[in-house]
Amino acid sequence: MLAEAADRARVAATVGTLVLARAVDEPALTDRLCAAAIKYLSPR
């Protein structure tokens, strides 16, 4: 059950990042958003 919640959180974070990255009209900020999401979602 906890693993399922973690999976859903990862999907939500990924989708949220993609929505923000597409909405931003500044390539540098888009790159930083994506890099932050990858860092956050990477296994530790």
C-alpha positions as CSV (number, residue, x, y, z in Angstrom):
1,M,0.0,0.0,0.0
2,L,2.8,2.4,0.9
3,A,4.7,1.5,-2.4
4,E,1.5,2.3,-4.4
5,A,1.2,5.7,-2.7
6,A,4.9,6.4,-3.5
7,D,4.3,5.4,-7.2
8,R,1.3,7.7,-7.4
9,A,3.3,10.6,-5.9
10,R,6.1,10.0,-8.5
11,V,3.5,10.1,-11.3
12,A,1.9,13.3,-9.9
13,A,5.3,15.0,-9.5
14,T,6.2,14.0,-13.1
15,V,3.0,15.2,-14.6
16,G,3.1,18.4,-12.5
17,T,6.6,19.2,-13.7
18,L,5.7,18.6,-17.3
19,V,2.7,20.9,-17.1
20,L,4.8,23.6,-15.5
21,A,7.7,23.1,-18.0
22,R,5.3,23.5,-20.9
23,A,3.6,26.5,-19.4
24,V,6.8,28.5,-18.8
25,D,8.0,30.6,-21.7
26,E,11.6,30.6,-20.6
27,P,13.9,27.8,-21.7
28,A,16.3,28.1,-18.9
29,L,13.6,27.8,-16.3
30,T,12.1,24.9,-18.1
31,D,15.5,23.1,-18.0
32,R,15.8,23.9,-14.3
33,L,12.4,22.6,-13.5
34,C,13.1,19.3,-15.3
35,A,16.5,18.9,-13.7
36,A,15.0,19.5,-10.2
37,A,12.3,16.9,-10.9
38,I,14.9,14.3,-12.1
39,K,17.0,15.0,-9.0
40,Y,13.9,14.6,-6.8
41,L,12.7,11.4,-8.5
42,S,16.1,9.7,-8.8
43,P,16.7,6.8,-6.4
44,R,18.9,7.8,-3.5
